[in-house]
Amino acid sequence: MKKHTKKKYIALNLIAVIMLICLTGCSMPFSGKGADLESEYVRPGNGEAYIYYHEDMSIKRRDNVYQIRQPDVLSASVEELLGELMKEYEGIFSFYTYMFDESNIRLEVSFTAVSPLSREEVLLSTASVCTTLFQLDGISAIKINISDDDNKILLSEDYDRSSFFFGGYDSAEGYNEKSVKVYMPYNGDAKLKAYMLRVNPDYHLSEQELIINYLAEQECIPSGTSVISVSVSEGECVLDLSPEFETGLPGRTAGEVLYSVVNSITSLDGIDRIRILVDGQSREDFNGIEQIRDSMVFNADIVAE
C-alpha cells in the first residue's frame, strides 16, 4: 500500500446546490468551455489524461491535458493522477491511500474528508475521481472509500467503467456508437415491442439517459421526464427520474409506461434489475398500480410475440 498525506486546509468556499449523480454511474454536463473542449480527446496509451473535478454544481475538467511522467507504470500513473486530484480537492480531502488487488487490475482508493460532506459532494467527488482514473489502461474496477475525521464511513462502493459518463476521452464522432434495445408500446394492445436505437454512450450521456430521453420524446413515458442520476452496481441499476415521470400519460397504461423503462434498461449489458426513484425518493407504487419500491426485472409477459 502506498500512502500520501496533505496538510489540512480550511475550505474557502462552501459548495452549494450540487446536482445529484449516480453512484455507477450517472450523467452530468461539462461546464461550458466552448467547442474546443468538445472536439479534444486524449490518448491514455500515450500518457495523456484529463483531470476531472467538481465545482459550481457540475463536473469540470482542466483545459490542459495532463502528461503522465511514467505512463508505462500503472501504480506510478495512479499516484500522479491522485496527486493532481488532491490539488483540486484541497479543503475537502486531507488524506488518501490506494492499493491494487493481487491481480493488479482492481484499484481501491480511500479518502479522508476534512469535514462531513453532503451526499451530493460525496457523489460528485466519487464520479470525478473514477472518471479521471479510468482513463488509465489496465484498471478494470475501482472501489472508493470516503470517511470523515471521526472515521464515519460516508461511502464505500465499487465501480466499473460503465458507472459514470462525462464524455469519453476519445470523442471521435461515431467512435463508440452502438445499438441498444428499447421497448415501446405496440399496436394499442397494452403490449411492448423491441426496437433498436443507435446511441453513442461515451460522449456526455449514458445509455440509460439516452434511452429515457428517447422514450420521453416518443411519448412512451410522460414528456419532460429526465434522468436526475443513474448508478450501476453488481447488476443493479438505480435510476432517479424527475417528477414528470409520475404525471401519467393519456392512452398509456401504468404497465406500458413503467415497463418501457424497466425492460429497456434491463436489456443493457451488465444490468439484470432496476430500482426506480422519483426525485430522489423511493415510491411504494407507480400511479397507484404497479409496485416499484423494490428492484424490478425484465417483464416478458408484457412483450408482444
KOLFILUM-865071 format. One record per residue: residue number from 1; x, y, z of N, C-alpha, C in turn. Coordinates in pm, whole numbers, always signed. Layout:
- k|nxx|nyy|nzz|caxx|cayy|cazz|cxx|cyy|czz
- NUM|X|Y|Z|X|Y|Z|X|Y|Z
...
***
This chain:
- k|nxx|nyy|nzz|caxx|cayy|cazz|cxx|cyy|czz
- 1|+84|-119|+0|+0|+0|+0|+87|+124|+0
- 2|+50|+221|-82|+120|+348|-83|+36|+451|-15
- 3|+99|+544|+54|+24|+647|+126|+74|+784|+86
- 4|-16|+879|+96|+19|+1016|+66|-64|+1104|+157
- 5|+1|+1197|+227|-70|+1286|+317|-57|+1429|+273
- 6|-156|+1509|+302|-152|+1651|+270|-201|+1727|+391
- 7|-144|+1845|+411|-186|+1931|+521|-332|+1968|+504
- 8|-405|+1971|+615|-547|+2006|+609|-563|+2155|+579
- 9|-663|+2186|+502|-693|+2325|+468|-836|+2356|+509
- 10|-861|+2480|+544|-996|+2526|+572|-1059|+2564|+440
- 11|-1175|+2515|+412|-1241|+2542|+283|-1265|+2691|+267
- 12|-1231|+2745|+152|-1251|+2887|+126|-1395|+2918|+90
- 13|-1461|+2824|+31|-1599|+2846|-10|-1682|+2723|+18
- 14|-1805|+2742|+60|-1897|+2630|+77|-1949|+2589|-60
- 15|-1960|+2461|-82|-2015|+2412|-209|-2166|+2402|-194
- 16|-2238|+2474|-280|-2384|+2482|-263|-2457|+2421|-381
- 17|-2573|+2369|-352|-2668|+2318|-451|-2599|+2236|-558
- 18|-2554|+2117|-523|-2480|+2032|-617|-2575|+1932|-680
- 19|-2565|+1917|-809|-2654|+1825|-880|-2618|+1682|-847
- 20|-2723|+1597|-827|-2701|+1457|-799|-2647|+1384|-921
- 21|-2560|+1288|-893|-2522|+1193|-995|-2530|+1052|-937
- 22|-2503|+967|-1016|-2514|+831|-980|-2403|+769|-928
- 23|-2445|+688|-832|-2340|+606|-775|-2294|+510|-881
- 24|-2298|+452|-1022|-2246|+388|-1112|-2250|+388|-1238
- 25|-2296|+546|-1160|-2298|+590|-1285|-2393|+685|-1314
- 26|-2373|+792|-1367|-2467|+898|-1385|-2417|+989|-1491
- 27|-2503|+1074|-1539|-2453|+1166|-1639|-2464|+1306|-1586
- 28|-2371|+1388|-1629|-2365|+1526|-1583|-2300|+1608|-1693
- 29|-2351|+1727|-1725|-2291|+1805|-1831|-2156|+1859|-1790
- 30|-2069|+1880|-1889|-1946|+1952|-1863|-1979|+2097|-1835
- 31|-1889|+2165|-1767|-1903|+2310|-1756|-1882|+2368|-1894
- 32|-1941|+2483|-1919|-1930|+2540|-2052|-1790|+2587|-2082
- 33|-1725|+2523|-2177|-1590|+2560|-2215|-1580|+2590|-2364
- 34|-1692|+2581|-2433|-1688|+2611|-2574|-1661|+2488|-2658
- 35|-1659|+2508|-2789|-1647|+2396|-2882|-1511|+2328|-2873
- 36|-1406|+2403|-2833|-1274|+2342|-2829|-1270|+2224|-2736
- 37|-1336|+2236|-2621|-1338|+2126|-2525|-1403|+2003|-2585
- 38|-1512|+2022|-2657|-1586|+1910|-2710|-1510|+1838|-2821
- 39|-1421|+1910|-2891|-1353|+1849|-3004|-1222|+1782|-2963
- 40|-1175|+1806|-2841|-1048|+1750|-2798|-1067|+1606|-2750
- 41|-963|+1528|-2761|-961|+1398|-2698|-817|+1363|-2665
- 42|-800|+1275|-2568|-667|+1236|-2527|-649|+1088|-2550
- 43|-526|+1045|-2549|-495|+905|-2571|-412|+853|-2453
- 44|-477|+781|-2360|-406|+732|-2243|-283|+649|-2277
- 45|-288|+577|-2389|-173|+497|-2427|-49|+580|-2450
- 46|-66|+709|-2478|+47|+799|-2496|+79|+877|-2369
- 47|+18|+835|-2259|+47|+900|-2132|-28|+1029|-2110
- 48|-141|+1048|-2180|-219|+1170|-2164|-346|+1140|-2085
- 49|-391|+1237|-2008|-514|+1221|-1931|-571|+1357|-1898
- 50|-702|+1361|-1878|-767|+1481|-1826|-784|+1466|-1675
- 51|-781|+1577|-1606|-810|+1580|-1463|-952|+1634|-1446
- 52|-1041|+1551|-1389|-1180|+1590|-1365|-1199|+1625|-1218
- 53|-1282|+1724|-1191|-1313|+1763|-1054|-1453|+1823|-1054
- 54|-1508|+1854|-936|-1640|+1915|-934|-1633|+2054|-871
- 55|-1718|+2139|-925|-1723|+2278|-879|-1849|+2341|-936
- 56|-1915|+2424|-857|-2029|+2502|-903|-2135|+2416|-971
- 57|-2179|+2310|-905|-2292|+2229|-948|-2262|+2141|-1068
- 58|-2139|+2123|-1105|-2113|+2040|-1222|-1975|+1976|-1215
- 59|-1958|+1873|-1296|-1827|+1814|-1315|-1752|+1899|-1416
- 60|-1628|+1931|-1384|-1544|+2009|-1475|-1416|+1932|-1503
- 61|-1344|+1978|-1602|-1213|+1920|-1626|-1117|+2033|-1663
- 62|-992|+2013|-1630|-892|+2112|-1665|-884|+2129|-1817
- 63|-858|+2250|-1858|-847|+2274|-2002|-729|+2201|-2063
- 64|-619|+2194|-1989|-497|+2136|-2044|-489|+1987|-2014
- 65|-440|+1913|-2110|-418|+1770|-2093|-299|+1750|-1999
- 66|-314|+1655|-1906|-204|+1624|-1815|-116|+1516|-1877
- 67|+13|+1539|-1882|+107|+1442|-1937|+164|+1358|-1823
- 68|+133|+1230|-1822|+181|+1140|-1718|+329|+1112|-1740
- 69|+406|+1124|-1634|+552|+1110|-1646|+595|+965|-1661
- 70|+522|+872|-1599|+556|+730|-1608|+435|+650|-1658
- 71|+395|+670|-1782|+273|+604|-1832|+281|+454|-1840
- 72|+403|+398|-1841|+417|+253|-1851|+412|+184|-1716
- 73|+404|+261|-1607|+398|+204|-1472|+263|+243|-1413
- 74|+172|+145|-1402|+35|+175|-1363|+29|+240|-1224
- 75|+100|+184|-1127|+95|+240|-992|+147|+384|-988
- 76|+251|+411|-1064|+306|+547|-1068|+207|+642|-1134
- 77|+136|+594|-1238|+37|+678|-1306|-79|+711|-1212
- 78|-123|+609|-1134|-229|+633|-1036|-184|+737|-934
- 79|-60|+723|-886|-5|+817|-788|-5|+960|-843
- 80|+35|+974|-968|+40|+1107|-1029|-100|+1169|-1039
- 81|-196|+1091|-1088|-330|+1145|-1107|-397|+1177|-974
- 82|-377|+1090|-875|-433|+1119|-743|-371|+1246|-684
- 83|-240|+1264|-705|-176|+1385|-659|-235|+1510|-722
- 84|-264|+1502|-852|-326|+1615|-920|-469|+1638|-871
- 85|-542|+1530|-847|-679|+1544|-795|-680|+1609|-657
- 86|-581|+1576|-574|-577|+1635|-441|-554|+1786|-448
- 87|-490|+1833|-552|-475|+1978|-570|-611|+2043|-591
- 88|-700|+1973|-661|-833|+2026|-686|-921|+2016|-561
- 89|-889|+1923|-473|-974|+1898|-356|-911|+1941|-225
- 90|-820|+2038|-230|-768|+2097|-107|-885|+2159|-29
- 91|-889|+2130|+99|-1000|+2180|+179|-1117|+2084|+184
- 92|-1116|+1981|+101|-1222|+1880|+101|-1165|+1747|+152
- 93|-1054|+1701|+91|-987|+1580|+136|-850|+1615|+193
- 94|-813|+1551|+303|-684|+1577|+365|-586|+1462|+348
- 95|-635|+1345|+308|-553|+1225|+312|-608|+1123|+214
- 96|-519|+1047|+151|-567|+936|+70|-469|+820|+76
- 97|-518|+701|+51|-436|+582|+32|-490|+507|-89
- 98|-406|+425|-150|-455|+341|-259|-379|+210|-261
- 99|-444|+108|-318|-380|-22|-331|-447|-99|-444
- 100|-371|-191|-504|-425|-282|-605|-446|-420|-543
- 101|-537|-497|-603|-552|-634|-559|-439|-719|-618
- 102|-440|-849|-589|-330|-935|-632|-318|-943|-784
- 103|-431|-928|-853|-427|-934|-1000|-380|-803|-1061
- 104|-369|-700|-977|-319|-569|-1020|-410|-500|-1120
- 105|-541|-533|-1117|-633|-466|-1209|-748|-398|-1136
- 106|-771|-433|-1010|-876|-370|-931|-810|-276|-831
- 107|-853|-152|-833|-791|-47|-753|-885|-6|-641
- 108|-832|+13|-522|-909|+64|-409|-845|+195|-362
- 109|-926|+300|-353|-878|+431|-311|-961|+477|-192
- 110|-894|+523|-88|-963|+570|+32|-926|+716|+59
- 111|-1028|+796|+90|-1008|+937|+119|-1058|+969|+259
- 112|-993|+1065|+323|-1042|+1121|+448|-1086|+1264|+422
- 113|-1210|+1294|+455|-1265|+1428|+432|-1228|+1520|+548
- 114|-1204|+1647|+516|-1171|+1745|+618|-1287|+1765|+715
- 115|-1408|+1765|+660|-1528|+1781|+742|-1639|+1697|+680
- 116|-1746|+1671|+754|-1855|+1592|+696|-1903|+1651|+563
- 117|-1924|+1565|+464|-1967|+1608|+332|-2113|+1573|+310
- 118|-2179|+1651|+229|-2315|+1618|+190|-2313|+1499|+95
- 119|-2427|+1436|+78|-2436|+1322|-16|-2397|+1366|-157
- 120|-2438|+1487|-195|-2406|+1535|-329|-2255|+1553|-347
- 121|-2188|+1607|-245|-2043|+1625|-253|-1972|+1490|-263
- 122|-2020|+1393|-188|-1961|+1259|-193|-1975|+1199|-332
- 123|-2094|+1210|-390|-2119|+1152|-521|-2039|+1220|-630
- 124|-2036|+1351|-627|-1961|+1426|-728|-1812|+1398|-718
- 125|-1760|+1394|-596|-1618|+1363|-578|-1586|+1225|-632
- 126|-1670|+1128|-600|-1650|+991|-647|-1649|+984|-799
- 127|-1744|+1052|-862|-1753|+1050|-1008|-1630|+1110|-1073
- 128|-1581|+1221|-1019|-1465|+1285|-1080|-1340|+1200|-1063
- 129|-1325|+1136|-947|-1209|+1050|-924|-1212|+931|-1018
- 130|-1326|+862|-1026|-1336|+744|-1113|-1317|+781|-1260
- 131|-1377|+890|-1302|-1366|+931|-1442|-1221|+962|-1477
- 132|-1147|+1022|-1385|-1006|+1051|-1408|-924|+923|-1415
- 133|-941|+835|-1318|-856|+716|-1308|-889|+611|-1414
- 134|-1015|+603|-1458|-1049|+504|-1559|-991|+537|-1697
- 135|-929|+651|-1710|-858|+680|-1835|-733|+593|-1849
- 136|-687|+537|-1737|-568|+453|-1739|-602|+313|-1786
- 137|-530|+263|-1884|-548|+125|-1927|-504|+31|-1816
- 138|-575|-81|-1802|-534|-181|-1707|-615|-184|-1579
- 139|-699|-82|-1554|-783|-80|-1436|-922|-129|-1475
- 140|-967|-239|-1415|-1097|-294|-1450|-1208|-245|-1358
- 141|-1173|-211|-1234|-1273|-167|-1138|-1205|-82|-1031
- 142|-1283|+6|-970|-1232|+93|-865|-1328|+89|-747
- 143|-1275|+68|-628|-1352|+82|-506|-1315|+214|-440
- 144|-1416|+295|-410|-1393|+424|-346|-1445|+419|-203
- 145|-1360|+456|-109|-1399|+469|+31|-1380|+615|+72
- 146|-1480|+673|+134|-1469|+810|+186|-1517|+809|+331
- 147|-1435|+862|+420|-1473|+873|+561|-1437|+1012|+610
- 148|-1499|+1052|+722|-1465|+1182|+778|-1360|+1167|+888
- 149|-1326|+1277|+953|-1221|+1275|+1055|-1255|+1186|+1173
- 150|-1383|+1161|+1194|-1425|+1074|+1303|-1437|+929|+1260
- 151|-1383|+899|+1141|-1387|+763|+1085|-1528|+715|+1052
- 152|-1621|+807|+1038|-1755|+771|+993|-1750|+747|+843
- 153|-1800|+631|+800|-1798|+597|+658|-1906|+676|+585
- 154|-1864|+756|+489|-1959|+831|+407|-1993|+756|+280
- 155|-1900|+674|+232|-1923|+598|+109|-1823|+484|+102
- 156|-1868|+369|+56|-1780|+256|+26|-1848|+175|-83
- 157|-1807|+200|-208|-1875|+140|-322|-1774|+98|-428
- 158|-1813|-4|-507|-1733|-48|-621|-1791|+8|-750
- 159|-1703|+43|-842|-1745|+99|-970|-1667|+34|-1084
- 160|-1733|+27|-1201|-1661|-19|-1319|-1667|+90|-1425
- 161|-1618|+58|-1544|-1606|+161|-1647|-1741|+209|-1700
- 162|-1849|+139|-1669|-1980|+182|-1716|-2055|+264|-1612
- 163|-1992|+292|-1498|-2063|+356|-1388|-2085|+505|-1407
- 164|-1994|+575|-1471|-2006|+720|-1485|-1984|+760|-1630
- 165|-2055|+865|-1671|-2046|+912|-1808|-2034|+1064|-1808
- 166|-1919|+1112|-1851|-1898|+1256|-1860|-1835|+1292|-1994
- 167|-1853|+1210|-2093|-1785|+1231|-2219|-1656|+1151|-2218
- 168|-1642|+1061|-2312|-1522|+978|-2314|-1399|+1056|-2354
- 169|-1282|+998|-2326|-1158|+1066|-2361|-1133|+1062|-2510
- 170|-1198|+973|-2581|-1190|+973|-2727|-1328|+1008|-2781
- 171|-1344|+1134|-2822|-1476|+1180|-2865|-1490|+1183|-3016
- 172|-1408|+1103|-3085|-1420|+1098|-3229|-1563|+1060|-3267
- 173|-1623|+1133|-3357|-1764|+1114|-3389|-1792|+971|-3432
- 174|-1890|+909|-3368|-1930|+775|-3404|-1840|+664|-3354
- 175|-1730|+701|-3287|-1630|+600|-3248|-1690|+494|-3156
- 176|-1776|+538|-3063|-1832|+445|-2965|-1978|+412|-2991
- 177|-2027|+442|-3109|-2169|+422|-3137|-2203|+273|-3130
- 178|-2320|+244|-3073|-2365|+106|-3062|-2517|+104|-3068
- 179|-2574|-12|-3081|-2718|-29|-3083|-2765|-80|-2948
- 180|-2873|-21|-2898|-2934|-70|-2774|-3081|-100|-2804
- 181|-3139|-184|-2722|-3277|-226|-2743|-3370|-143|-2654
- 182|-3473|-86|-2713|-3573|-13|-2636|-3709|-78|-2657
- 183|-3792|-77|-2554|-3925|-138|-2561|-4030|-28|-2557
- 184|-4116|-29|-2657|-4214|+76|-2675|-4353|+17|-2696
- 185|-4460|+92|-2659|-4597|+42|-2677|-4622|+1|-2822
- 186|-4699|-106|-2838|-4717|-166|-2970|-4864|-193|-2999
- 187|-4914|-134|-3104|-5043|-171|-3163|-5163|-149|-3070
- 188|-5147|-65|-2969|-5259|-29|-2883|-5318|-140|-2800
- 189|-5243|-249|-2779|-5299|-361|-2702|-5226|-381|-2570
- 190|-5173|-272|-2513|-5105|-276|-2383|-4985|-368|-2383
- 191|-4925|-384|-2500|-4804|-465|-2511|-4688|-378|-2558
- 192|-4566|-429|-2537|-4447|-358|-2580|-4377|-438|-2689
- 193|-4306|-366|-2774|-4229|-431|-2879|-4088|-374|-2878
- 194|-3989|-458|-2909|-3849|-417|-2906|-3812|-345|-3036
- 195|-3739|-235|-3022|-3684|-161|-3135|-3537|-135|-3106
- 196|-3458|-120|-3210|-3316|-92|-3192|-3291|+58|-3206
- 197|-3213|+112|-3112|-3180|+254|-3111|-3028|+266|-3111
- 198|-2974|+347|-3202|-2829|+367|-3209|-2791|+485|-3120
- 199|-2695|+462|-3032|-2653|+564|-2936|-2501|+570|-2932
- 200|-2451|+679|-2879|-2308|+696|-2855|-2290|+728|-2708
- 201|-2286|+626|-2621|-2295|+649|-2476|-2173|+711|-2413
- 202|-2058|+711|-2479|-1938|+761|-2415|-1918|+911|-2431
- 203|-2012|+979|-2491|-1995|+1123|-2508|-2110|+1196|-2441
- 204|-2085|+1247|-2324|-2176|+1328|-2244|-2286|+1250|-2172
- 205|-2353|+1157|-2241|-2471|+1093|-2182|-2454|+942|-2175
- 206|-2507|+884|-2069|-2504|+739|-2054|-2610|+676|-2143
- 207|-2598|+546|-2160|-2701|+472|-2234|-2836|+488|-2167
- 208|-2837|+483|-2034|-2963|+495|-1962|-3032|+629|-1990
- 209|-2955|+738|-1986|-3016|+868|-2009|-3061|+883|-2154
- 210|-2984|+832|-2247|-3024|+837|-2388|-3155|+762|-2410
- 211|-3169|+648|-2344|-3293|+571|-2357|-3411|+647|-2298
- 212|-3396|+702|-2177|-3505|+777|-2114|-3543|+898|-2199
- 213|-3445|+970|-2249|-3475|+1086|-2334|-3554|+1045|-2457
- 214|-3515|+933|-2517|-3583|+886|-2638|-3726|+843|-2607
- 215|-3746|+770|-2497|-3881|+727|-2460|-3971|+846|-2431
- 216|-3915|+951|-2370|-3994|+1072|-2343|-4028|+1145|-2472
- 217|-3932|+1152|-2565|-3957|+1218|-2693|-4066|+1146|-2772
- 218|-4068|+1014|-2762|-4166|+934|-2836|-4298|+919|-2758
- 219|-4306|+984|-2642|-4426|+980|-2557|-4463|+838|-2515
- 220|-4359|+756|-2495|-4380|+625|-2433|-4388|+641|-2282
- 221|-4322|+744|-2231|-4332|+786|-2092|-4364|+935|-2094
- 222|-4409|+993|-1982|-4451|+1133|-1984|-4344|+1227|-2038
- 223|-4385|+1317|-2126|-4295|+1416|-2183|-4232|+1500|-2073
- 224|-4104|+1528|-2087|-4034|+1607|-1987|-3964|+1523|-1884
- 225|-3990|+1392|-1881|-3919|+1305|-1788|-3770|+1307|-1819
- 226|-3688|+1328|-1718|-3544|+1331|-1738|-3476|+1252|-1628
- 227|-3349|+1224|-1648|-3269|+1148|-1551|-3199|+1245|-1457
- 228|-3222|+1227|-1327|-3150|+1305|-1227|-3016|+1239|-1198
- 229|-3018|+1109|-1179|-2894|+1036|-1157|-2914|+890|-1195
- 230|-2804|+824|-1223|-2809|+682|-1255|-2682|+617|-1204
- 231|-2695|+501|-1143|-2579|+428|-1098|-2599|+280|-1126
- 232|-2488|+211|-1145|-2493|+67|-1171|-2393|-1|-1079
- 233|-2439|-100|-1004|-2351|-173|-914|-2400|-316|-902
- 234|-2310|-411|-930|-2340|-554|-917|-2469|-593|-988
- 235|-2487|-543|-1108|-2602|-581|-1190|-2728|-503|-1164
- 236|-2729|-415|-1065|-2849|-337|-1036|-2830|-193|-1080
- 237|-2927|-141|-1152|-2928|-1|-1192|-3024|+75|-1101
- 238|-2975|+180|-1037|-3060|+269|-959|-3082|+394|-1043
- 239|-3206|+414|-1084|-3240|+521|-1178|-3330|+622|-1108
- 240|-3281|+743|-1095|-3357|+850|-1030|-3415|+940|-1140
- 241|-3548|+941|-1150|-3616|+1016|-1256|-3682|+1141|-1200
- 242|-3702|+1238|-1286|-3765|+1364|-1246|-3913|+1343|-1216
- 243|-3977|+1436|-1143|-4117|+1419|-1102|-4214|+1402|-1217
- 244|-4178|+1448|-1337|-4268|+1434|-1452|-4305|+1289|-1479
- 245|-4219|+1197|-1437|-4245|+1055|-1464|-4376|+1009|-1403
- 246|-4421|+1075|-1296|-4543|+1033|-1227|-4669|+1105|-1276
- 247|-4656|+1190|-1377|-4771|+1271|-1416|-4876|+1195|-1495
- 248|-4842|+1077|-1540|-4939|+999|-1617|-4933|+1035|-1764
- 249|-4988|+948|-1846|-4982|+968|-1991|-5111|+915|-2053
- 250|-5191|+1003|-2109|-5318|+960|-2169|-5295|+853|-2276
- 251|-5375|+751|-2272|-5366|+645|-2371|-5264|+538|-2340
- 252|-5190|+553|-2229|-5091|+452|-2190|-5130|+396|-2053
- 253|-5119|+266|-2037|-5142|+207|-1906|-5018|+229|-1820
- 254|-5035|+215|-1689|-4921|+227|-1598|-4816|+121|-1630
- 255|-4862|+3|-1669|-4769|-104|-1703|-4687|-73|-1827
- 256|-4751|-17|-1929|-4679|+20|-2050|-4570|+122|-2021
- 257|-4606|+225|-1944|-4510|+331|-1913|-4395|+275|-1830
- 258|-4428|+204|-1724|-4326|+155|-1632|-4232|+57|-1700
- 259|-4288|-40|-1774|-4202|-143|-1830|-4135|-101|-1961
- 260|-4177|+12|-2018|-4094|+70|-2124|-3957|+103|-2068
- 261|-3957|+152|-1945|-3831|+185|-1878|-3760|+59|-1829
- 262|-3833|-23|-1754|-3770|-141|-1693|-3712|-234|-1798
- 263|-3790|-270|-1899|-3742|-365|-2000|-3628|-308|-2083
- 264|-3635|-177|-2114|-3528|-115|-2193|-3397|-111|-2116
- 265|-3403|-68|-1989|-3280|-55|-1911|-3221|-192|-1878
- 266|-3305|-289|-1845|-3251|-421|-1810|-3203|-499|-1932
- 267|-3224|-446|-2051|-3170|-508|-2173|-3026|-466|-2198
- 268|-2978|-367|-2124|-2840|-323|-2140|-2745|-426|-2080
- 269|-2627|-438|-2138|-2526|-531|-2086|-2493|-497|-1941
- 270|-2485|-600|-1859|-2443|-581|-1721|-2553|-539|-1626
- 271|-2678|-525|-1675|-2789|-484|-1589|-2897|-591|-1593
- 272|-2929|-648|-1479|-3035|-750|-1475|-3152|-710|-1386
- 273|-3141|-595|-1319|-3253|-546|-1238|-3240|-395|-1224
- 274|-3351|-330|-1191|-3353|-186|-1183|-3439|-142|-1064
- 275|-3394|-40|-996|-3473|+22|-890|-3497|+167|-929
- 276|-3621|+209|-931|-3658|+342|-976|-3689|+432|-857
- 277|-3625|+548|-856|-3656|+654|-761|-3721|+768|-837
- 278|-3798|+849|-769|-3858|+967|-831|-3819|+1088|-746
- 279|-3746|+1179|-808|-3698|+1298|-739|-3619|+1261|-613
- 280|-3540|+1155|-624|-3454|+1112|-515|-3519|+1028|-409
- 281|-3648|+997|-425|-3722|+926|-321|-3776|+793|-374
- 282|-3779|+692|-284|-3843|+566|-318|-3994|+585|-319
- 283|-4062|+511|-403|-4208|+512|-408|-4258|+370|-385
- 284|-4372|+359|-318|-4433|+227|-297|-4488|+171|-427
- 285|-4547|+259|-507|-4608|+214|-632|-4598|+323|-737
- 286|-4629|+285|-860|-4629|+378|-972|-4773|+405|-1013
- 287|-4816|+529|-996|-4953|+571|-1028|-5058|+484|-960
- 288|-5024|+438|-838|-5120|+362|-759|-5144|+221|-806
- 289|-5066|+175|-902|-5094|+43|-961|-4973|-50|-950
- 290|-4865|-13|-1015|-4750|-102|-1024|-4655|-80|-906
- 291|-4616|-186|-837|-4526|-178|-723|-4384|-150|-773
- 292|-4321|-47|-719|-4187|-12|-766|-4087|+9|-653
- 293|-4123|-22|-531|-4031|+4|-421|-3905|-82|-430
- 294|-3922|-207|-466|-3808|-299|-474|-3753|-304|-616
- 295|-3643|-375|-632|-3584|-391|-764|-3679|-468|-855
- 296|-3679|-431|-982|-3763|-496|-1082|-3677|-560|-1189
- 297|-3729|-664|-1251|-3657|-734|-1356|-3738|-728|-1486
- 298|-3677|-773|-1592|-3742|-774|-1724|-3875|-849|-1717
- 299|-3978|-788|-1776|-4113|-848|-1776|-4144|-898|-1917
- 300|-4131|-1029|-1936|-4155|-1086|-2068|-4304|-1093|-2101
- 301|-4389|-1093|-1997|-4532|-1109|-2021|-4592|-990|-2095
- 302|-4529|-872|-2085|-4587|-753|-2147|-4530|-728|-2287
- 303|-4443|-818|-2332|-4379|-804|-2464|-4461|-878|-2568
- 304|-4492|-811|-2678|-4568|-873|-2786|-4484|-981|-2854
- 305|-4547|-1090|-2887|-4474|-1201|-2952|-4456|-1172|-3100
***
